[in-house]
């Protein structure tokens, strides 16, 4: 499961960079979007570590992947 999360994180940055270059997104906007991953990881390290110690790592990974999947499905896509 952690491999899937890693591939998802790396794949997004590559795909977003290519896609945004093709539509002419400004560098500042690309930086803001890509740095949002950093801020998400940085602010969630301590609370998530505490939750993992309380409920177990496998359970927390499962919950986080389910939440990520649900958010991806309910996020509307933009058609070009």
GISUL-V410458 format. One record per residue. RES is the residue in one small letter. PSI is psi as a letter, one per 20 degrees, with the letter a starting at -180 (999 if undefined). Layout:
# GISUL-V410458
res=RES psi=PSI
res=RES psi=PSI
This chain:
# GISUL-V410458
res=x psi=h
res=x psi=h
res=x psi=g
res=x psi=g
res=x psi=h
res=x psi=g
res=x psi=h
res=x psi=g
res=x psi=g
res=x psi=g
res=x psi=h
res=x psi=g
res=x psi=h
res=x psi=g
res=x psi=g
res=x psi=h
res=x psi=g
res=x psi=g
res=x psi=g
res=x psi=h
res=x psi=h
res=x psi=h
res=x psi=j
res=x psi=k
res=x psi=q
res=x psi=q
res=x psi=h
res=x psi=h
res=x psi=g
res=x psi=g
res=x psi=h
res=x psi=g
res=x psi=g
res=x psi=h
res=x psi=i
res=x psi=h
res=x psi=g
res=x psi=g
res=x psi=h
res=x psi=g
res=x psi=g
res=x psi=g
res=x psi=i
res=x psi=i
res=x psi=g
res=x psi=g
res=x psi=g
res=x psi=h
res=x psi=h
res=x psi=g
res=x psi=h
res=x psi=h
res=x psi=h
res=x psi=g
res=x psi=i
res=x psi=q
res=x psi=g
res=x psi=g
res=x psi=g
res=x psi=h
res=x psi=g
res=x psi=g
res=x psi=g
res=x psi=h
res=x psi=h
res=x psi=g
res=x psi=g
res=x psi=g
res=x psi=g
res=x psi=g
res=x psi=h
res=x psi=h
res=x psi=h
res=x psi=i
res=x psi=p
res=x psi=q
res=x psi=q
res=x psi=p
res=x psi=q
res=x psi=999
